[in-house]
Amino acid sequence: MTDKVFDNNQVSIAGEVISDFIFSHDVFGEGFYILEVQVSRLSNSYDIIPIMVSERLSDVKQDYKGKYVEIVGQFRSYNRHEESKNKLVLSVFAREIKFVDELSDSAKPNHIFLDGFVCKQPIYRKTPLGREIADVLLAVNRPYGKSDYIPCICWGRNARFAETFSVGGHVQIWGRIQSREYQKKISETEFEKRVAYEVSVSKLEYLEEY
């Protein structure tokens, strides 16, 4: 992670492989595949995180289900056109990937650092049980003029702090990637189960404006 270009978006994931490599797309003849990894939480539940892997980084014909994997990369987004509107699709783009029989003690099971800019007014709310939450959408710059748009969720006093952020504000965030199932209404009688991904924030800093 010495490359300055990648310092503003750093992810470490370690967990169990639970899927085959599923073809996603190719760019200039380089194939990219999705691999699903189950990552344990401290609360005995888990998150299922999609990893984007180049066929040049790993043998995508191998079956690694049940094996453990350690990944270093970035949390990336792209817009997929769906039913006349765009859907934000998120995955961890693997820069390094290592399959292992057991996870090392030094492996960070789920850690992310982002350095970016607030691109929508944060939304503060309370749950029915009174828990404070704020949603922050962070734009994290990539080289060549591109950006990733990462939904982040803050809790408690971090939520109250995030509510004060202005659009364009420069923010640094530390946390973990979480998956969350929800029901998407398709019609009056039909619902479809979907999964959303977001960063659960453990620490954040609001930097001085440039």
N, C-alpha and C positions, 0 to 999 in steps of 0.2 A: 504493500500500500504506500510505497514511497512516491508514486506518481502524483504530482500536485492536482492533476485533472480530476482524480478520483477521491480526493480528501473530503469533499463536501457530501459524499454519499457512501457510507461504509456499512456493510452488513456482514455478520457472522451467523451462520446457521449450523446446527448439528442435531441430527435426529435419525429416524428410521425411514428407509425408502419403502413406500407403500404402493407404488405404481410402476408400470413399464414406462419407457420413454415414449411420449406421444408427440407425433410431428406437429409443429406449430407453423413454421414458415421458412422460406430461405431468402437469403440476401446475397446476390452475386455468386450463386452456386454453393453457398455455405448454409447447411441445414441447421435449424434450431428446433430443439425438442423440449417439452415440458416434463419434468419429473416431480412427483408429489412426495413431500417429506413430512412425516409426523414428528412434531417437536413438543416435548413435554412441558407443561407449566408447573409451577410450584404447587398449584392447587389440585394436583392429581388429574386435571383435565389436560387437553392438548390442543395444539393448532395444527392445521394441515396447510403447508405453505408450498405454492408452486414455484419451482426452480426452472429458469430458462437456461438450457445447456447447449452449447455448440457441439456439433458432431466432431469438431476438431479438438475438443477438450476431453471427450470421453467416448468409449465404444458404445454407441446408442443401441446396438443390437443385443447387448448383454442384459440378462435379467438380474437386477440387483435387489429385488423385493426381499425384505427381511434383513438386509444388510444395513449397516450404519454409514452415514456420510457426513463429512465436514465440508462446509462451503464458505468461501469468502467472495463477496460480490457487491452488487448495488441493487437497491429497490427501484424498479423502473416502471413506467406507465406508458401505455399507448392507447389511442382511441380506435375502437372497433365499431364500424357502422352496423347498427342493428335496428330494424323496424323504423326506419326514417329518422333515427337519432343516433348520436354517438354514445358508446358505453366505455367508461374508463376501465381498462384492464391492467391489473398490477401483477408483477412477478419479480422474483429475485433473479437478477442476471448474474450467472456464475462466472467469476474470473479465475477462480481456483476451485477444484473439486477433488476430494479424496475419499475413496470408499475404504472402510475399516471394519474389522470384526467387532471392535468395541470402541466406544468414544473415549478419547483421552481426557484426563482431568483438566487439562488446560483449554479444552474446547469450550467456546462460548455457545451455549445451545441456541440463544436467540437474542442478538444484540444489534442495534442499529443506531447510527449517528447521522443526522442530516443537518446541513447548513444551507438555508434557503430563504425565501421571501414569501410573506403572506399574500395570497392572490385573491382571497375573498374575505369579506368581513367575518371574523369568527362568530360562531353561534353558541351562545351560552344557554343552558337549560338545566332543569332539575328533574330527576326521575320521580315516579310516584312515591318512592321511599325517601325522597329528599336528598339523593346523592347529586352532587354538582358535576356537570359535564360541559366541556366546550369542544366544539369541532373546529379544527384549523386545517385549511387546505394550503399546503406549502409547495411552492414552485422551486425545484432544485435544478440548477443549471447544469447542462452537459456541454461538452465541446461543440463547436460548429453551430452555435445558435439554438440548439435544442434544449428543452427542459422536461423534467419529469414532474408530474403533479401528484403529490402524495397526501392522502387524507390522514390526519392525525387526531387523536382523541385525548383530551386532558381531563384530569379528575381533581376534585377538591380545590385546594388553594391554587394549584396550577391552572385549573379551569377559570377561576376568578381573575388570575393574572392574564391569561390568554385573551379574556374578553376585552382587555384594554388595548390589544394590539391593533394597529392600523394597517390598511392594505398597503403593501409595499414595504412593510417593516421587515427588518433583517433578523432572523431567528435561528438559533441552534437548538436542536432537539436530540435527546438521548432516550431510548426506550426499547420496545420489542415489537415485532410484527405479530398481529393476531388475525385469526380468521373468525368470521361470524356468519352463521346461517340466518337467512331471512326468507320470507315468503313474498314473491313478486306476483301481483295481481295481473293475470292475463286477460280475464274477462269477468263478467259478473259472477260466474260460478267456478272459474278455474284459477288456481294458484300454482306457481312453479317455485320449487326450492332453489335458492341461489346462495352463493357465498360471497361475502364482501371481505376485503382485506384493508387493514388500516394499521397505523402505528399507535400503540398504547404508550403514552408519554410518561416517563418517570422523572425526567429533569428537562427544564428548558431555560434558555437565556434569550433576552431581548437585547440586541446589540444596538449601538448608536447608529442613527441614520448616517448614510454617507453624505 
